Amino acid sequence: MCSHQPPCPAADAPNGEAATIVARDWVLGWAQLCNGIYLFEDTGELLPNGVPVRPFRSSFATGAPLCS
């Protein structure tokens, strides 16, 4: 899919989220990468094969206590 030089990482690569953004909707909170991944504002993802990736938020971002 990617025509950039050097090419962006593949969707199944560990750094797949580093690909270039090709479309974005600020209102709905998503961005499409050139490798077919959709990133969502809540940190979730949708891979090109339709597999969802659960949102990841650090305890700091969610307001959870940092220590017990």
mmCIF file of the N, C-alpha and C atoms, coordinates in Angstrom:
data_MODEL
# 
_entry.id   MODEL 
# 
loop_
_atom_site.group_PDB 
_atom_site.id 
_atom_site.type_symbol 
_atom_site.label_atom_id 
_atom_site.label_alt_id 
_atom_site.label_comp_id 
_atom_site.label_asym_id 
_atom_site.label_entity_id 
_atom_site.label_seq_id 
_atom_site.pdbx_PDB_ins_code 
_atom_site.Cartn_x 
_atom_site.Cartn_y 
_atom_site.Cartn_z 
_atom_site.occupancy 
_atom_site.B_iso_or_equiv 
_atom_site.pdbx_formal_charge 
_atom_site.auth_seq_id 
_atom_site.auth_comp_id 
_atom_site.auth_asym_id 
_atom_site.auth_atom_id 
_atom_site.pdbx_PDB_model_num 
ATOM 1   N N  . MET A 1 1  ? 0.812   -1.197 0.000  1.00 0.00 ? 1  MET A N  1 
ATOM 2   C CA . MET A 1 1  ? 0.000   0.000  0.000  1.00 0.00 ? 1  MET A CA 1 
ATOM 3   C C  . MET A 1 1  ? 0.859   1.267  0.000  1.00 0.00 ? 1  MET A C  1 
ATOM 4   N N  . CYS A 1 2  ? 1.977   1.225  0.684  1.00 0.00 ? 2  CYS A N  1 
ATOM 5   C CA . CYS A 1 2  ? 2.783   2.417  0.906  1.00 0.00 ? 2  CYS A CA 1 
ATOM 6   C C  . CYS A 1 2  ? 3.680   2.718  -0.291 1.00 0.00 ? 2  CYS A C  1 
ATOM 7   N N  . SER A 1 3  ? 3.681   3.977  -0.707 1.00 0.00 ? 3  SER A N  1 
ATOM 8   C CA . SER A 1 3  ? 4.561   4.394  -1.798 1.00 0.00 ? 3  SER A CA 1 
ATOM 9   C C  . SER A 1 3  ? 5.633   5.355  -1.301 1.00 0.00 ? 3  SER A C  1 
ATOM 10  N N  . HIS A 1 4  ? 5.762   5.500  0.018  1.00 0.00 ? 4  HIS A N  1 
ATOM 11  C CA . HIS A 1 4  ? 6.770   6.382  0.598  1.00 0.00 ? 4  HIS A CA 1 
ATOM 12  C C  . HIS A 1 4  ? 8.154   5.748  0.513  1.00 0.00 ? 4  HIS A C  1 
ATOM 13  N N  . GLN A 1 5  ? 9.173   6.581  0.495  1.00 0.00 ? 5  GLN A N  1 
ATOM 14  C CA . GLN A 1 5  ? 10.556  6.099  0.523  1.00 0.00 ? 5  GLN A CA 1 
ATOM 15  C C  . GLN A 1 5  ? 11.278  6.724  1.694  1.00 0.00 ? 5  GLN A C  1 
ATOM 16  N N  . PRO A 1 6  ? 11.800  5.977  2.621  1.00 0.00 ? 6  PRO A N  1 
ATOM 17  C CA . PRO A 1 6  ? 11.672  4.532  2.756  1.00 0.00 ? 6  PRO A CA 1 
ATOM 18  C C  . PRO A 1 6  ? 10.228  4.161  3.088  1.00 0.00 ? 6  PRO A C  1 
ATOM 19  N N  . PRO A 1 7  ? 9.841   2.944  2.760  1.00 0.00 ? 7  PRO A N  1 
ATOM 20  C CA . PRO A 1 7  ? 8.449   2.538  2.987  1.00 0.00 ? 7  PRO A CA 1 
ATOM 21  C C  . PRO A 1 7  ? 8.088   2.520  4.471  1.00 0.00 ? 7  PRO A C  1 
ATOM 22  N N  . CYS A 1 8  ? 6.833   2.793  4.731  1.00 0.00 ? 8  CYS A N  1 
ATOM 23  C CA . CYS A 1 8  ? 6.324   2.746  6.103  1.00 0.00 ? 8  CYS A CA 1 
ATOM 24  C C  . CYS A 1 8  ? 6.264   1.300  6.572  1.00 0.00 ? 8  CYS A C  1 
ATOM 25  N N  . PRO A 1 9  ? 6.261   1.091  7.899  1.00 0.00 ? 9  PRO A N  1 
ATOM 26  C CA . PRO A 1 9  ? 6.164   -0.281 8.407  1.00 0.00 ? 9  PRO A CA 1 
ATOM 27  C C  . PRO A 1 9  ? 4.825   -0.918 8.039  1.00 0.00 ? 9  PRO A C  1 
ATOM 28  N N  . ALA A 1 10 ? 4.848   -2.212 7.863  1.00 0.00 ? 10 ALA A N  1 
ATOM 29  C CA . ALA A 1 10 ? 3.631   -2.968 7.550  1.00 0.00 ? 10 ALA A CA 1 
ATOM 30  C C  . ALA A 1 10 ? 2.682   -2.943 8.743  1.00 0.00 ? 10 ALA A C  1 
ATOM 31  N N  . ALA A 1 11 ? 1.418   -3.214 8.481  1.00 0.00 ? 11 ALA A N  1 
ATOM 32  C CA . ALA A 1 11 ? 0.404   -3.202 9.533  1.00 0.00 ? 11 ALA A CA 1 
ATOM 33  C C  . ALA A 1 11 ? 0.696   -4.224 10.620 1.00 0.00 ? 11 ALA A C  1 
ATOM 34  N N  . ASP A 1 12 ? 1.324   -5.346 10.274 1.00 0.00 ? 12 ASP A N  1 
ATOM 35  C CA . ASP A 1 12 ? 1.598   -6.381 11.271 1.00 0.00 ? 12 ASP A CA 1 
ATOM 36  C C  . ASP A 1 12 ? 2.982   -6.238 11.910 1.00 0.00 ? 12 ASP A C  1 
ATOM 37  N N  . ALA A 1 13 ? 3.699   -5.180 11.578 1.00 0.00 ? 13 ALA A N  1 
ATOM 38  C CA . ALA A 1 13 ? 5.011   -4.929 12.190 1.00 0.00 ? 13 ALA A CA 1 
ATOM 39  C C  . ALA A 1 13 ? 4.834   -4.369 13.597 1.00 0.00 ? 13 ALA A C  1 
ATOM 40  N N  . PRO A 1 14 ? 5.788   -4.609 14.483 1.00 0.00 ? 14 PRO A N  1 
ATOM 41  C CA . PRO A 1 14 ? 5.677   -4.083 15.848 1.00 0.00 ? 14 PRO A CA 1 
ATOM 42  C C  . PRO A 1 14 ? 5.535   -2.556 15.898 1.00 0.00 ? 14 PRO A C  1 
ATOM 43  N N  . ASN A 1 15 ? 6.080   -1.860 14.905 1.00 0.00 ? 15 ASN A N  1 
ATOM 44  C CA . ASN A 1 15 ? 5.981   -0.404 14.870 1.00 0.00 ? 15 ASN A CA 1 
ATOM 45  C C  . ASN A 1 15 ? 5.017   0.062  13.783 1.00 0.00 ? 15 ASN A C  1 
ATOM 46  N N  . GLY A 1 16 ? 3.993   -0.720 13.492 1.00 0.00 ? 16 GLY A N  1 
ATOM 47  C CA . GLY A 1 16 ? 3.032   -0.407 12.437 1.00 0.00 ? 16 GLY A CA 1 
ATOM 48  C C  . GLY A 1 16 ? 2.345   0.929  12.604 1.00 0.00 ? 16 GLY A C  1 
ATOM 49  N N  . GLU A 1 17 ? 2.230   1.418  13.840 1.00 0.00 ? 17 GLU A N  1 
ATOM 50  C CA . GLU A 1 17 ? 1.576   2.697  14.107 1.00 0.00 ? 17 GLU A CA 1 
ATOM 51  C C  . GLU A 1 17 ? 2.427   3.884  13.686 1.00 0.00 ? 17 GLU A C  1 
ATOM 52  N N  . ALA A 1 18 ? 3.657   3.638  13.260 1.00 0.00 ? 18 ALA A N  1 
ATOM 53  C CA . ALA A 1 18 ? 4.549   4.719  12.831 1.00 0.00 ? 18 ALA A CA 1 
ATOM 54  C C  . ALA A 1 18 ? 4.341   5.082  11.362 1.00 0.00 ? 18 ALA A C  1 
ATOM 55  N N  . ALA A 1 19 ? 3.430   4.442  10.680 1.00 0.00 ? 19 ALA A N  1 
ATOM 56  C CA . ALA A 1 19 ? 3.175   4.733  9.271  1.00 0.00 ? 19 ALA A CA 1 
ATOM 57  C C  . ALA A 1 19 ? 2.581   6.137  9.115  1.00 0.00 ? 19 ALA A C  1 
ATOM 58  N N  . THR A 1 20 ? 2.639   6.657  7.909  1.00 0.00 ? 20 THR A N  1 
ATOM 59  C CA . THR A 1 20 ? 2.154   7.998  7.598  1.00 0.00 ? 20 THR A CA 1 
ATOM 60  C C  . THR A 1 20 ? 0.633   8.059  7.602  1.00 0.00 ? 20 THR A C  1 
ATOM 61  N N  . ILE A 1 21 ? 0.082   9.125  8.162  1.00 0.00 ? 21 ILE A N  1 
ATOM 62  C CA . ILE A 1 21 ? -1.366  9.350  8.160  1.00 0.00 ? 21 ILE A CA 1 
ATOM 63  C C  . ILE A 1 21 ? -1.775  9.814  6.766  1.00 0.00 ? 21 ILE A C  1 
ATOM 64  N N  . VAL A 1 22 ? -2.789  9.154  6.194  1.00 0.00 ? 22 VAL A N  1 
ATOM 65  C CA . VAL A 1 22 ? -3.273  9.527  4.871  1.00 0.00 ? 22 VAL A CA 1 
ATOM 66  C C  . VAL A 1 22 ? -4.673  10.129 4.904  1.00 0.00 ? 22 VAL A C  1 
ATOM 67  N N  . ALA A 1 23 ? -5.412  9.918  5.993  1.00 0.00 ? 23 ALA A N  1 
ATOM 68  C CA . ALA A 1 23 ? -6.747  10.513 6.156  1.00 0.00 ? 23 ALA A CA 1 
ATOM 69  C C  . ALA A 1 23 ? -7.010  10.665 7.647  1.00 0.00 ? 23 ALA A C  1 
ATOM 70  N N  . ARG A 1 24 ? -7.788  11.699 7.986  1.00 0.00 ? 24 ARG A N  1 
ATOM 71  C CA . ARG A 1 24 ? -8.061  11.946 9.407  1.00 0.00 ? 24 ARG A CA 1 
ATOM 72  C C  . ARG A 1 24 ? -9.417  12.620 9.542  1.00 0.00 ? 24 ARG A C  1 
ATOM 73  N N  . ASP A 1 25 ? -10.138 12.271 10.598 1.00 0.00 ? 25 ASP A N  1 
ATOM 74  C CA . ASP A 1 25 ? -11.375 12.960 10.942 1.00 0.00 ? 25 ASP A CA 1 
ATOM 75  C C  . ASP A 1 25 ? -11.253 13.411 12.389 1.00 0.00 ? 25 ASP A C  1 
ATOM 76  N N  . TRP A 1 26 ? -10.993 14.687 12.577 1.00 0.00 ? 26 TRP A N  1 
ATOM 77  C CA . TRP A 1 26 ? -10.800 15.242 13.915 1.00 0.00 ? 26 TRP A CA 1 
ATOM 78  C C  . TRP A 1 26 ? -12.056 15.133 14.762 1.00 0.00 ? 26 TRP A C  1 
ATOM 79  N N  . VAL A 1 27 ? -13.221 15.292 14.145 1.00 0.00 ? 27 VAL A N  1 
ATOM 80  C CA . VAL A 1 27 ? -14.482 15.261 14.886 1.00 0.00 ? 27 VAL A CA 1 
ATOM 81  C C  . VAL A 1 27 ? -14.773 13.863 15.410 1.00 0.00 ? 27 VAL A C  1 
ATOM 82  N N  . LEU A 1 28 ? -14.603 12.853 14.567 1.00 0.00 ? 28 LEU A N  1 
ATOM 83  C CA . LEU A 1 28 ? -14.882 11.473 14.981 1.00 0.00 ? 28 LEU A CA 1 
ATOM 84  C C  . LEU A 1 28 ? -13.711 10.821 15.698 1.00 0.00 ? 28 LEU A C  1 
ATOM 85  N N  . GLY A 1 29 ? -12.532 11.404 15.617 1.00 0.00 ? 29 GLY A N  1 
ATOM 86  C CA . GLY A 1 29 ? -11.395 10.925 16.383 1.00 0.00 ? 29 GLY A CA 1 
ATOM 87  C C  . GLY A 1 29 ? -10.675 9.719  15.816 1.00 0.00 ? 29 GLY A C  1 
ATOM 88  N N  . TRP A 1 30 ? -10.482 9.666  14.500 1.00 0.00 ? 30 TRP A N  1 
ATOM 89  C CA . TRP A 1 30 ? -9.746  8.555  13.910 1.00 0.00 ? 30 TRP A CA 1 
ATOM 90  C C  . TRP A 1 30 ? -8.766  9.072  12.872 1.00 0.00 ? 30 TRP A C  1 
ATOM 91  N N  . ALA A 1 31 ? -7.775  8.241  12.573 1.00 0.00 ? 31 ALA A N  1 
ATOM 92  C CA . ALA A 1 31 ? -6.802  8.519  11.516 1.00 0.00 ? 31 ALA A CA 1 
ATOM 93  C C  . ALA A 1 31 ? -6.514  7.219  10.789 1.00 0.00 ? 31 ALA A C  1 
ATOM 94  N N  . GLN A 1 32 ? -6.419  7.286  9.458  1.00 0.00 ? 32 GLN A N  1 
ATOM 95  C CA . GLN A 1 32 ? -6.062  6.112  8.656  1.00 0.00 ? 32 GLN A CA 1 
ATOM 96  C C  . GLN A 1 32 ? -4.604  6.244  8.254  1.00 0.00 ? 32 GLN A C  1 
ATOM 97  N N  . LEU A 1 33 ? -3.847  5.173  8.474  1.00 0.00 ? 33 LEU A N  1 
ATOM 98  C CA . LEU A 1 33 ? -2.443  5.148  8.098  1.00 0.00 ? 33 LEU A CA 1 
ATOM 99  C C  . LEU A 1 33 ? -2.295  4.510  6.719  1.00 0.00 ? 33 LEU A C  1 
ATOM 100 N N  . CYS A 1 34 ? -1.176  4.782  6.052  1.00 0.00 ? 34 CYS A N  1 
ATOM 101 C CA . CYS A 1 34 ? -0.994  4.268  4.695  1.00 0.00 ? 34 CYS A CA 1 
ATOM 102 C C  . CYS A 1 34 ? -0.880  2.746  4.651  1.00 0.00 ? 34 CYS A C  1 
ATOM 103 N N  . ASN A 1 35 ? -0.630  2.104  5.783  1.00 0.00 ? 35 ASN A N  1 
ATOM 104 C CA . ASN A 1 35 ? -0.563  0.641  5.807  1.00 0.00 ? 35 ASN A CA 1 
ATOM 105 C C  . ASN A 1 35 ? -1.923  0.002  6.105  1.00 0.00 ? 35 ASN A C  1 
ATOM 106 N N  . GLY A 1 36 ? -2.979  0.830  6.182  1.00 0.00 ? 36 GLY A N  1 
ATOM 107 C CA . GLY A 1 36 ? -4.330  0.310  6.353  1.00 0.00 ? 36 GLY A CA 1 
ATOM 108 C C  . GLY A 1 36 ? -4.832  0.290  7.780  1.00 0.00 ? 36 GLY A C  1 
ATOM 109 N N  . ILE A 1 37 ? -3.998  0.620  8.755  1.00 0.00 ? 37 ILE A N  1 
ATOM 110 C CA . ILE A 1 37 ? -4.428  0.668  10.152 1.00 0.00 ? 37 ILE A CA 1 
ATOM 111 C C  . ILE A 1 37 ? -5.271  1.924  10.376 1.00 0.00 ? 37 ILE A C  1 
ATOM 112 N N  . TYR A 1 38 ? -6.328  1.778  11.152 1.00 0.00 ? 38 TYR A N  1 
ATOM 113 C CA . TYR A 1 38 ? -7.094  2.925  11.626 1.00 0.00 ? 38 TYR A CA 1 
ATOM 114 C C  . TYR A 1 38 ? -6.752  3.107  13.102 1.00 0.00 ? 38 TYR A C  1 
ATOM 115 N N  . LEU A 1 39 ? -6.317  4.293  13.471 1.00 0.00 ? 39 LEU A N  1 
ATOM 116 C CA . LEU A 1 39 ? -6.036  4.625  14.864 1.00 0.00 ? 39 LEU A CA 1 
ATOM 117 C C  . LEU A 1 39 ? -7.195  5.450  15.393 1.00 0.00 ? 39 LEU A C  1 
ATOM 118 N N  . PHE A 1 40 ? -7.576  5.191  16.636 1.00 0.00 ? 40 PHE A N  1 
ATOM 119 C CA . PHE A 1 40 ? -8.670  5.923  17.243 1.00 0.00 ? 40 PHE A CA 1 
ATOM 120 C C  . PHE A 1 40 ? -8.171  6.735  18.424 1.00 0.00 ? 40 PHE A C  1 
ATOM 121 N N  . GLU A 1 41 ? -8.867  7.807  18.694 1.00 0.00 ? 41 GLU A N  1 
ATOM 122 C CA . GLU A 1 41 ? -8.482  8.743  19.748 1.00 0.00 ? 41 GLU A CA 1 
ATOM 123 C C  . GLU A 1 41 ? -8.339  8.066  21.108 1.00 0.00 ? 41 GLU A C  1 
ATOM 124 N N  . ASP A 1 42 ? -9.103  7.008  21.350 1.00 0.00 ? 42 ASP A N  1 
ATOM 125 C CA . ASP A 1 42 ? -9.029  6.308  22.631 1.00 0.00 ? 42 ASP A CA 1 
ATOM 126 C C  . ASP A 1 42 ? -7.850  5.340  22.693 1.00 0.00 ? 42 ASP A C  1 
ATOM 127 N N  . THR A 1 43 ? -6.977  5.372  21.686 1.00 0.00 ? 43 THR A N  1 
ATOM 128 C CA . THR A 1 43 ? -5.781  4.551  21.529 1.00 0.00 ? 43 THR A CA 1 
ATOM 129 C C  . THR A 1 43 ? -6.074  3.143  21.012 1.00 0.00 ? 43 THR A C  1 
ATOM 130 N N  . GLY A 1 44 ? -7.309  2.865  20.644 1.00 0.00 ? 44 GLY A N  1 
ATOM 131 C CA . GLY A 1 44 ? -7.626  1.587  20.008 1.00 0.00 ? 44 GLY A CA 1 
ATOM 132 C C  . GLY A 1 44 ? -7.223  1.626  18.543 1.00 0.00 ? 44 GLY A C  1 
ATOM 133 N N  . GLU A 1 45 ? -7.244  0.461  17.911 1.00 0.00 ? 45 GLU A N  1 
ATOM 134 C CA . GLU A 1 45 ? -6.867  0.352  16.502 1.00 0.00 ? 45 GLU A CA 1 
ATOM 135 C C  . GLU A 1 45 ? -7.780  -0.646 15.810 1.00 0.00 ? 45 GLU A C  1 
ATOM 136 N N  . LEU A 1 46 ? -7.860  -0.519 14.504 1.00 0.00 ? 46 LEU A N  1 
ATOM 137 C CA . LEU A 1 46 ? -8.514  -1.503 13.665 1.00 0.00 ? 46 LEU A CA 1 
ATOM 138 C C  . LEU A 1 46 ? -7.526  -1.852 12.568 1.00 0.00 ? 46 LEU A C  1 
ATOM 139 N N  . LEU A 1 47 ? -7.126  -3.128 12.522 1.00 0.00 ? 47 LEU A N  1 
ATOM 140 C CA . LEU A 1 47 ? -6.147  -3.576 11.534 1.00 0.00 ? 47 LEU A CA 1 
ATOM 141 C C  . LEU A 1 47 ? -6.824  -3.791 10.184 1.00 0.00 ? 47 LEU A C  1 
ATOM 142 N N  . PRO A 1 48 ? -6.051  -3.800 9.100  1.00 0.00 ? 48 PRO A N  1 
ATOM 143 C CA . PRO A 1 48 ? -6.638  -3.958 7.768  1.00 0.00 ? 48 PRO A CA 1 
ATOM 144 C C  . PRO A 1 48 ? -7.463  -5.237 7.595  1.00 0.00 ? 48 PRO A C  1 
ATOM 145 N N  . ASN A 1 49 ? -7.143  -6.275 8.345  1.00 0.00 ? 49 ASN A N  1 
ATOM 146 C CA . ASN A 1 49 ? -7.897  -7.530 8.228  1.00 0.00 ? 49 ASN A CA 1 
ATOM 147 C C  . ASN A 1 49 ? -9.158  -7.538 9.090  1.00 0.00 ? 49 ASN A C  1 
ATOM 148 N N  . GLY A 1 50 ? -9.482  -6.383 9.711  1.00 0.00 ? 50 GLY A N  1 
ATOM 149 C CA . GLY A 1 50 ? -10.700 -6.261 10.505 1.00 0.00 ? 50 GLY A CA 1 
ATOM 150 C C  . GLY A 1 50 ? -10.543 -6.609 11.971 1.00 0.00 ? 50 GLY A C  1 
ATOM 151 N N  . VAL A 1 51 ? -9.352  -6.986 12.390 1.00 0.00 ? 51 VAL A N  1 
ATOM 152 C CA . VAL A 1 51 ? -9.109  -7.351 13.788 1.00 0.00 ? 51 VAL A CA 1 
ATOM 153 C C  . VAL A 1 51 ? -8.951  -6.069 14.622 1.00 0.00 ? 51 VAL A C  1 
ATOM 154 N N  . PRO A 1 52 ? -9.757  -5.926 15.671 1.00 0.00 ? 52 PRO A N  1 
ATOM 155 C CA . PRO A 1 52 ? -9.605  -4.753 16.535 1.00 0.00 ? 52 PRO A CA 1 
ATOM 156 C C  . PRO A 1 52 ? -8.479  -4.953 17.546 1.00 0.00 ? 52 PRO A C  1 
ATOM 157 N N  . VAL A 1 53 ? -7.850  -3.865 17.924 1.00 0.00 ? 53 VAL A N  1 
ATOM 158 C CA . VAL A 1 53 ? -6.836  -3.856 18.981 1.00 0.00 ? 53 VAL A CA 1 
ATOM 159 C C  . VAL A 1 53 ? -7.400  -3.003 20.096 1.00 0.00 ? 53 VAL A C  1 
ATOM 160 N N  . ARG A 1 54 ? -7.479  -3.585 21.287 1.00 0.00 ? 54 ARG A N  1 
ATOM 161 C CA . ARG A 1 54 ? -8.069  -2.873 22.428 1.00 0.00 ? 54 ARG A CA 1 
ATOM 162 C C  . ARG A 1 54 ? -7.328  -1.579 22.721 1.00 0.00 ? 54 ARG A C  1 
ATOM 163 N N  . PRO A 1 55 ? -8.071  -0.561 23.173 1.00 0.00 ? 55 PRO A N  1 
ATOM 164 C CA . PRO A 1 55 ? -7.424  0.684  23.581 1.00 0.00 ? 55 PRO A CA 1 
ATOM 165 C C  . PRO A 1 55 ? -6.450  0.445  24.725 1.00 0.00 ? 55 PRO A C  1 
ATOM 166 N N  . PHE A 1 56 ? -5.363  1.179  24.715 1.00 0.00 ? 56 PHE A N  1 
ATOM 167 C CA . PHE A 1 56 ? -4.393  1.120  25.797 1.00 0.00 ? 56 PHE A CA 1 
ATOM 168 C C  . PHE A 1 56 ? -4.246  2.512  26.376 1.00 0.00 ? 56 PHE A C  1 
ATOM 169 N N  . ARG A 1 57 ? -4.483  2.611  27.629 1.00 0.00 ? 57 ARG A N  1 
ATOM 170 C CA . ARG A 1 57 ? -4.271  3.885  28.313 1.00 0.00 ? 57 ARG A CA 1 
ATOM 171 C C  . ARG A 1 57 ? -3.453  3.605  29.558 1.00 0.00 ? 57 ARG A C  1 
ATOM 172 N N  . SER A 1 58 ? -2.471  4.441  29.798 1.00 0.00 ? 58 SER A N  1 
ATOM 173 C CA . SER A 1 58 ? -1.676  4.283  31.011 1.00 0.00 ? 58 SER A CA 1 
ATOM 174 C C  . SER A 1 58 ? -2.533  4.659  32.208 1.00 0.00 ? 58 SER A C  1 
ATOM 175 N N  . SER A 1 59 ? -2.135  4.246  33.381 1.00 0.00 ? 59 SER A N  1 
ATOM 176 C CA . SER A 1 59 ? -2.891  4.580  34.585 1.00 0.00 ? 59 SER A CA 1 
ATOM 177 C C  . SER A 1 59 ? -2.887  6.084  34.804 1.00 0.00 ? 59 SER A C  1 
ATOM 178 N N  . PHE A 1 60 ? -1.857  6.773  34.334 1.00 0.00 ? 60 PHE A N  1 
ATOM 179 C CA . PHE A 1 60 ? -1.803  8.223  34.476 1.00 0.00 ? 60 PHE A CA 1 
ATOM 180 C C  . PHE A 1 60 ? -2.894  8.883  33.642 1.00 0.00 ? 60 PHE A C  1 
ATOM 181 N N  . ALA A 1 61 ? -3.103  8.381  32.420 1.00 0.00 ? 61 ALA A N  1 
ATOM 182 C CA . ALA A 1 61 ? -4.089  8.982  31.521 1.00 0.00 ? 61 ALA A CA 1 
ATOM 183 C C  . ALA A 1 61 ? -5.516  8.735  31.995 1.00 0.00 ? 61 ALA A C  1 
ATOM 184 N N  . THR A 1 62 ? -5.753  7.632  32.674 1.00 0.00 ? 62 THR A N  1 
ATOM 185 C CA . THR A 1 62 ? -7.122  7.311  33.106 1.00 0.00 ? 62 THR A CA 1 
ATOM 186 C C  . THR A 1 62 ? -7.434  7.904  34.477 1.00 0.00 ? 62 THR A C  1 
ATOM 187 N N  . GLY A 1 63 ? -6.448  8.460  35.134 1.00 0.00 ? 63 GLY A N  1 
ATOM 188 C CA . GLY A 1 63 ? -6.679  9.031  36.446 1.00 0.00 ? 63 GLY A CA 1 
ATOM 189 C C  . GLY A 1 63 ? -6.602  8.002  37.559 1.00 0.00 ? 63 GLY A C  1 
ATOM 190 N N  . ALA A 1 64 ? -6.220  6.768  37.236 1.00 0.00 ? 64 ALA A N  1 
ATOM 191 C CA . ALA A 1 64 ? -6.084  5.735  38.265 1.00 0.00 ? 64 ALA A CA 1 
ATOM 192 C C  . ALA A 1 64 ? -4.878  6.044  39.129 1.00 0.00 ? 64 ALA A C  1 
ATOM 193 N N  . PRO A 1 65 ? -4.886  5.591  40.357 1.00 0.00 ? 65 PRO A N  1 
ATOM 194 C CA . PRO A 1 65 ? -3.742  5.863  41.225 1.00 0.00 ? 65 PRO A CA 1 
ATOM 195 C C  . PRO A 1 65 ? -2.465  5.234  40.655 1.00 0.00 ? 65 PRO A C  1 
ATOM 196 N N  . LEU A 1 66 ? -1.351  5.906  40.821 1.00 0.00 ? 66 LEU A N  1 
ATOM 197 C CA . LEU A 1 66 ? -0.075  5.425  40.321 1.00 0.00 ? 66 LEU A CA 1 
ATOM 198 C C  . LEU A 1 66 ? 0.555   4.413  41.258 1.00 0.00 ? 66 LEU A C  1 
ATOM 199 N N  . CYS A 1 67 ? 0.188   4.452  42.525 1.00 0.00 ? 67 CYS A N  1 
ATOM 200 C CA . CYS A 1 67 ? 0.705   3.467  43.473 1.00 0.00 ? 67 CYS A CA 1 
ATOM 201 C C  . CYS A 1 67 ? -0.369  3.167  44.493 1.00 0.00 ? 67 CYS A C  1 
ATOM 202 N N  . SER A 1 68 ? -0.229  2.038  45.153 1.00 0.00 ? 68 SER A N  1 
ATOM 203 C CA . SER A 1 68 ? -1.272  1.640  46.111 1.00 0.00 ? 68 SER A CA 1 
ATOM 204 C C  . SER A 1 68 ? -0.832  1.874  47.542 1.00 0.00 ? 68 SER A C  1 
# 
